[in-house]
Amino acid sequence: MSQQVVRTRFRRGDGRVAYAYLAPALLVLAGLLGYPIYQLVLISLFDYGQEQVSGGAALEFLGLGNYRALLSDSQFWTVLAQTVGFAAVCVLGTLLVGTALAVLSTRVRTWARTLLFLAALGAWATPAVAGSTIWLFLFDANFGFVNEVLGTTGFSWTYDRWIAFGLVAAQVIWCSFPFVMVTLYAGIKAIPVEVVEAAALDGASTWRTARSVILPLLRPLLLIVTIQSIIWDFKVFTQIYVMTNGGGIAGRNLVLNVYAYQQAFAASQYGMGAAIGVVMTALLLLITFGYLRALRRTGEEL
Amino acid sequence: MKRAWKPWGAIAWIAAVVFFAPVAWMLLTSLHSEPDAATNPPSLLAPITLDGYAEFFGGTGGISPWPPLINSFSASIGSTLIVLLLAIPAAYALSIKPVEKWTDVLFFFLSTKMLPVVAGILPIYLVAQYAGMLDNISFLTLLYTSMNLPIAVWLMRSFLAEVPKEILEAAAIDGAGLITILRRVVAPVAMPGIAATALICFIFSWNELLFARVLTGVVAGTAPVFLTGFVTSQGLFLAKVCAAATIVSFPVLVAGFAAQDKLVQGLSLGAVK
């Protein structure tokens, strides 16, 4: 109640100040990202290839032609379905592993925690290209360490379409869980000790404290790591590119981002590549917006 | 309660070992001679040598890795500092001063992250070309700033949202200005959050590959670009490649441990009351 009064008093006359604090960030973003987005949409409306970039041929306006071609291409729909499924698995896996390890780190001794952080940082620090290559070596059919341990020498982890997807998903989870872990760990640590102690004094069990005290406080952070994971995993590029050798046999391990790359750069159809980019952005907007709406409907304050 | 750590401790050790395995493999291979590295799995007993590292830095006729490493440092540290400078006031405005419809503002910040890099790269290339900023580390720094700004604002806002409002409002009502509030009240309380955000921005910039690859050349190339070229040209020399990957990963590990100190700093309201 009293907080409400203070907040209302705050709002008056302070709005402008608040916008002033926001303005620099907004301006930088609008300038550096707004213009490229505008350009992207523009390019997607043209037949824009290598010749047009070098000025060798005139631009041909296609209107929605690129989009029409894209939406009537059956490969696009397959790739889209794969991308959604693949991203969903990666997001769930990343969140599960990241959250579990963040909670675990708050409950173990310094030594074990340091070790966990070392493992997380190691995974995070390894550049995607190197990480993917290392995983390929570890899972190599004939000489791989994993096959050696499992006694399955000769088994190819990258031949079967779904096993290959699974392996790439595991790699993606491996290099993205540290973000979730570090963020949530910092979030848990930032909760004032008194808040948790008060709950314990009131006789709340550990589980109860976690659910009714810690979880609500972490909700904004959980929201971010979820949305950020959705955005990333929808746009996975390096891992698929390296581990399935550019999208697998006959492109059966393609995801949208690699598909866009192939269309735009390998085939020099920048207009088509841009159209895929616009469609991806629109899809991501829809998914995250739907997610936000769903959350708001359950009455959770973001 | 006191004994509860025991099973958790064991799980933590196992998890750490499993998740660290690929990195351990990389480290081990980087310390072997090329013939030993070629045996997969690596033999634990093979003699240790620093040849891979010597080759990477000394370069038998190769290119020095120092300029790319320095480029990466300036782009990552520079953009992280700018991001924090812009994001902390913005997050403060969003979490404490109730800006009307702030969720919309946040969503705007967020939506800029959705542009797939592969598709966005051509327009950005054209902008850089037009501005004469191709192969320029300042342009890359700016680009990384805009890349990390949305996530930084979101993260900082959430961390600040955990700070009890009463403290901040009391400070504001007492007439403290933005800088004073941020320095004296927000910073101490939100330190784990600031550390995490800074670390995250640093890592994202450090590991960024696609922009760097398309927008830079000989002058402003970054470490991941160098590494990718190295993998392509020296791919058969496992030890050398692993040494290179280790060197490129190293700064992130250092940054991580520097930040971990601040992350772990348990926080007590007693300090600010």
Interface residues (C-beta under 8 A of the other chain):
Chain A: Q3 V6 R7 F10 R11 D14 G15 V17 A18 Y19 A20 Y21 L22 P24 A25 L26 V28 L29 L32 L33 Y35 P36 I37 Y38 Q39 L40 I43 L101 L104 S105 R107 V108 R109 A112 R113 T114 L115 L116 F117 L118 A119 A120 L121 G122 A123 W124 A125 T126 P127 A128 V129 A130 G131 T133 I134 W135 F137 L138 D140 F143 G144 F145 E148 W174 F177 F179 V182 T183 Y185 A186 G187 K189 A190 I191 P192 V193 E194 L217 P220 L221 L223 I224 I227 Q228 I231 K235 F237 T238 L256 N257 A260 Y261 A264 F265 Y270 G273 A274 I276 G277 V278 M280 T281 L284 L285 T288 F289 L292 L302
Chain B: A4 W5 W8 G9 I11 A12 W13 A15 A16 V17 F19 F20 A21 P22 V23 W25 M26 T39 N40 P41 L86 A87 P89 A90 Y92 A93 L94 K97 P98 V99 E100 T103 V105 F107 F108 F109 L110 S111 T112 K113 M114 L115 P116 V117 V118 A119 G120 L122 P123 I124 L126 V127 L142 L143 T145 S146 L149 P150 I151 V153 W154 L155 R157 S158 F159 A161 E162 V163 P164 K165 E166 E169 A172 L178 V189 A190 P192 G193 A195 A196 L199 I200 I203 N207 L209 L210 A223 P224 L227 T228 V231 L238 V241 C242 A245 V248 S249 F250 P251 V252 L253 G256 F257 Q260 L263 V264 Q265 G266 L267 S268 L269 G270
